[in-house]
Amino acid sequence: MSKVPSGSPPAQEGETAEVMESVSHTLEEWRARIDELKVQAELAKLDVRERAIKQVDLAQNVWLAAFSKLSDARHDAAANADTLREGFQQLVEDIKKAFEAAQAVITRG
């Protein structure tokens, strides 16, 4: 059972857990999309493959950074849910941009 830090209302703990669950779900969805794109990159024409794989690897690295930050946040029981949500929204936007860049390389190839 988790302990509520002093000065932190129980509602904040529940909201933080809700944000983390939402972010976890979003990251799982992006992981699946990145995995699918990686398969497409592997199947792309040889001349496109190297560029596509670099872009997919970039998207994957951004995803890994987001996942790592989520893991760190889970250990911080006093995390502010709003700050957490905003930070992960930016990370998801970064994942989306990297993903779209990789997808564009494959599509143009």
C-alpha positions, 0 to 999 in steps of 0.5 A: 500500500502506498503512503501519502506524503505529508502535505499531499492530499490523497486526491493528488495521489489518485490523480497522479496514478490516473495520469501515469496509467494514461501515459502508460497506455499511450506509450504502449500504443506508440510502441506498437506503432513504432514496431509496425513502422520498423517492420515497414522500414525493414521491407523498404527498398534497399536505398530507403532502408538505411534512412528509414531505419535511422528515423525509426530508431530516433522515434524508438529512442524518444519513446525509450526516453519517455518510458524512462521518465515514466518509470522515474515518475512512478518512484516520485510519490510527490509528483504533481499530476499537472506537471507530469501530464504536461511533460508527457504530452510534450514527450508524446508530441516528440514521439509523434514527430519522430514517427511521422519523419520515419513514416515520411521516409518510408512513404517517399521511398 
